Structure formats: C-alpha cells, structure tokens
C-alpha cells in the first residue's frame, strides 16, 4: 500500500514540477540592466535608453571579432535607414577594469573608428563577463552574438557568428520583414 501511495504521489507531483520547470525555461531572456557610456561619451542606461522600438545588439568579446561584426553592418544599416523604429548597436564586452584602463580602451576604439557619427552606436560594456554571458545564455566568447530586442530588452531573436544568407533572412523575418523587405538591396 505504501508503495502504491508513492507512485500515486509521484504521478501527481512530477507533472507539476515539470510544468513549473518548463515555464521557467519559457520566460523570455531580458538584456541585463547596465549603465555605460557610448564612445561619444553619452551616458546610456541599457536597455531602457536604446533608441529603437526594436534594437539589434551586436555583442563581441575580442577585437579580432570585428570582421564578424562588419558582416552584419550592411543589413543593419539598411534596416535602420528604412525603418526609423529600428536601431542597431555594437557592444564590445570587456571585464570590469579600473577607470584608466577603460579610458585607454575607449580612446583606442575611437581612434580605430574614425567616423565620429558612429560613436553614438558603439557602447563598450565593462561587466562581469561570466555573469553577463550566463544571463543571456551565451555559452562562450568564441564568436559574436546578435540579439534582436524590444524596447524593454526582451530578446526576440538571436544568432551568433558572421552573417550568412540564412541568418539574414531569419533576422529580416524576426524584425517584421516577411519578404526580402527594405534591406534586400545590400
């Protein structure tokens, strides 16, 4: 009788535990609240200060990943020019460092990015990298991550690595362009 009671209890409780676990995994990812400064020295409270209704966040971990970031630039620029509710940002991620290091790193990025018009869209983040990656479920720092978020920072779509035709189509669909859309003439 005791054994039967355990089985009945298990049959009643396990589905509830599984349902609770499933609902946790179904929660949308949200970009973590972070205070930083763009390269044009404007204070930015992420994600609330992101200017788009939807925002493409290109996250990199190493300077060598710039070529992968650059692969996304044409489609991101085309979307931003054709849809004023869409914005894109480059977010180079570094570990928390002292003020002198951050100043040096930001100055280096400004000298590499010679067009001051782009500085507003580049927001270096100095964070606990492991915690940041864990929050956004980024498994490692080996490749860039592209996140499409809404104004509240909820992740609507994600990809990683350099842009491919399949990723481009997936991004356009997630951004609301069901056909080739306005970014087709890259």
N, C-alpha and C positions, 0 to 999 in steps of 0.2 A: 504494500500500500504506500509506504514511504517513497519508494522508487517511482511509482506512478504519479505521486504528488510532485516530485521533482520534474518529471517530464512535462506535466501539465504547466507547472510554473515556468519552465524553460520555454515552452511553446508560446506562452502568453507574454513573457518579458523580452525574449530575444528580438522578436519583430519590432517592439517599441524601441529597443536600444539601437537596432539597425536604422530605424526611421529617424531617430534623433541624430545618429551619425551621418546619415545621408543629407539631412537638412543642413548640417554644418558645412559639408563639402559643397553644397549648392549656394552658399552665401557668395555674393559677388565679391571679387577682390577689390579692394579700395587702395588707391595710392596713399601711402602714409603721409600724414601732415608733416611738413618740413619747411623751415624758414631758411631762405638762402638769398643770394644776390645774383642777378644776371650779370653778364660781362659788361653791360652798360651801367652797372652799379645801382640798378633799381632793386629795391627790396621786394622779394617775391615770397609769398606765403602759399606753398603748394598744398593741395591742389586748388584752393579757392581763388587764387589770383590768376589762374590760367585763363586766357582771354577768349578761348573758343567755347562754343556750345559742345563741340567735340574737339579733342586735342590728341594729336599723335605725338607720343613721347618716345624719342629715340635714345635709349639708355646704353651708354658704353662704359667699359671698365678700364680700358687701356688705350693710350694714344694710337697704337697700331690698328685699332678698330675703326679709325676714321674712314678708311676706304669702304667699309660696310655701311657706315652712316651715310656716306656720299651716294651710295647706290639707291638709297631711299629718297634723297633730296628732290629729284625731278618730279616724282609723283606727288610728294608732299607739297612742293611749291605750286604745282598745277592745281591741286585741290584748294590750297589756301587762296590762290588768286581767283578761283572761280566760285568759291563759297566762303562768304565772309563770316560764317559761323564756325568755320574750321580753322584751327591753328596747329602748327607743329613746333616742337621744341627739341633741342639737343640737350641731354642731361648727362654730362660726364660725371661718373661716380668715383669718389676718392674716399679714403679713410679720413676720419676726423684728424685734423692736424692743427698745429698752432697757427696763429694769425700770420706770422712771417711766411710760413710755407704756403698758406692759402693765397696770400698776396702774390708771391712768386709764381705760383701755378696759374692764377688768373691772368697775371701780366703776360706769361708765356702764351696762354691761349689767345689773348688779344693780339699779340704780335704774329701768331700763326693765322689768325682770322683777320685779314687786313681790311675788310669792309665793315665799318662801324655800324652799318644798318643791321647786320646780322647779330650783333652783340646782345640785343634785347631778347633774342630767341635761344640763346645759349645760357643755361643755368647750371653751373657746376654745383654738385651736391657733395658736401663733406659729412659723411654719415658713418654709422656703424654698418659696414658693408654686409656682414653676415645677417644682421637683423633686417636690413633693407631687403636683401635677397629672399630671406625667409618670408617676410610679409607679402612679397609679390610672387612667391613661389618660383623664383629664378634659381635653377639648380646649380649654376656655376657662373664664372666670369669669362668663359672661353669665347663667347660670342655676344654680339649686341642683342638687345631686346627691344622690340617695337610694341608699344601699348597704345591702343585707342581708348581714351577715357571720356567720360562725360564731365560736365562742369563740377560735379560732386567728387570726381576722382574715381568713380566706379570703372573698372576695367571692362570694356565692351568687347574687346578683341585683342589678340596678342599673336606675335610671331617672333622669330629670332633669326639671326644671321643676315646675310646680304639679301637684297630684294631679288626675287625670281618672278617670272610671269604669273605663276600660281599665287604667290603671296600678294602681288599687286592686285589681281582680280579679287582675292579674298578681302583685302583692305577696302577696295572700292565698294564691294558689296556691304561690308560692315559699316562703312561710312554713309551708306544710303544711295549709292550709285549702282543700280541693278544691272545696267548695261555698261559699256565701256565708259560712259559718263564723260564729264568735262575734262578728266585727266588723260583722255585717250591719246592726245597729240603730243606725247612726250618727245 
